[in-house]
Amino acid sequence: MKKALSLLMVVMLVMGALAACGPNREEQSSGNKDSEKKADDANKPEKLVIWEDEKKSGWLDEVGAKFTEETGIELEVKEVEMATKLKEQLRLDGPAGTGPDVLTLPHDQIGELAIAGHIAPLEVEGEIKDRFTESSMTAESYDGKLYGLPKSSETPVFIYNKELMKEAPKTMDEVYSFSKDFTKEGNYGFLALWDNYYFAHAPIGGFGGYVFAEKDGALDPKDLGLNNEGAVKGAEFIQKWYSEGLFPKGIVGENGGSAMDGLFNEGKVASVMNGPWSFQSYKDAGIDIGVSAMPKLPNGEPMKTFMGVKGWHVSGYSENKEWAQKFIEFITQDEYAKLRFEQTQEVPTNQGLIDDPAIAENEGAKAVAEQSQYAVPMPNIPEMGEVWDPMAKSLQTLVTGKQGPKEALDAAVKQIEQNIETNHSN
């Protein structure tokens, strides 16, 4: 008994000694936080370089100042035209060490830039992911990894001249009936650039066609749905508008867009399918425009327009990736996304802003937000580059009556498959 008590006393003394020697848990926790903060501060850069789109950086004066106030990091903001120049500029300046830490990109460029290492994958918390619509986050992902946070989206919508069309029709059957009555003496009820696959995807997708099938969260470039039964029905729907003379022959090819805009601005067209980039030019022409989501197709399905998402990305060459990511998490908060919208009119994908009066009471923004619910993000894999030209050529043979729907789409798919095999096989 005495031996057992002695052993117990020894154990208790040893435990007491260890507890006395060991650090206080709160002090240890505090010490870890302090060391983390010091490490964080040690890695903090004096400056971050930001590339924003041309004529879109004004909002960063205010928001950037708040980031600098909170972090002590200065910002150098440079405007670079996004659609065509920014990608190439990154390829040159990034490796040379003169590129940005943070840059903006259209989501369809993500795949090729991620493969080349020009942009870095992100690891963000779930609460930040939940800030945005699911479709916009899908657009910012490639091969199962997230490469950016969304800043805005755009998709074609239905735009009408309120003097010629009192309200937006709910269905394309209504638009067709209106057009049959209205189209005469150089006037047209409705126009769309359906020889251009960016716009033609809306009816083709709405009837069941698709570009690449999605498998396990990734797009499969070997599974094309551009000549399936639904795609052919969509092509038949498109061809009807041309064959019945509801679209003028001049609305084809590279000059089709300017021809359509010209007719609409002259008050000769009651409605068009176009994107939010056209709103201001129509207003400047003196047209009192109304805007809505696209009317539903004859099969009762919505038009599956292509959606383009613009996002914020971290350069693969940045030496300040951690702070660059913190910056884009900071500027995409709801209040700052709203400020950017108010200055640029580019519709944010923040879920918390969908019902905000700034957007809900803006007819154009509301239409884009509504149509985006049915829209499909443009595929961002490199193989998408092989789709545009064959589809454009086949659609043009379709709308000019040189080929039937199935024949035209089969030709496009055959060429796309050959292009992918030639340019993307391992």
Secondary structure, DSSP 8 states (H G I E B T S, - for coil): -HHHHHHHHHHHHHHHHHHHHS--HHHHHHHHHHHHHHHHHHT--SEEEEEE-TT--THHHHHHHHHHHHH--EEEEEE--IIIIIHHHHHHHHHHT-S-SEEEEEGGGHHHHHHTTSB------HHHHTTB-HHHHHHTEETTEE--EEEEEE--EEEEETTT-SS--SBHHHHHHHHHHH-BTTBBS-B--TTSHHHHHHHHHHTT-EEEEEETTEEEEEEEETTSHHHHHHHHHHHHHHHTTSS-TTS-STTHHHHHHHHHHTT-BSEEEE-GGGHHHHHHTT--EEEE---B-TTS-----EEEEEEEEEBTT-S-HHHHHHHHHHHTSHHHHHHHHHHH--B--BGGGTT-HHHHT-HHHHHHHHHHTT-EE---SGGGGGTHHHHHHHHHHHHTTSS-HHHHHHHHHHHHHHHHHHHH--
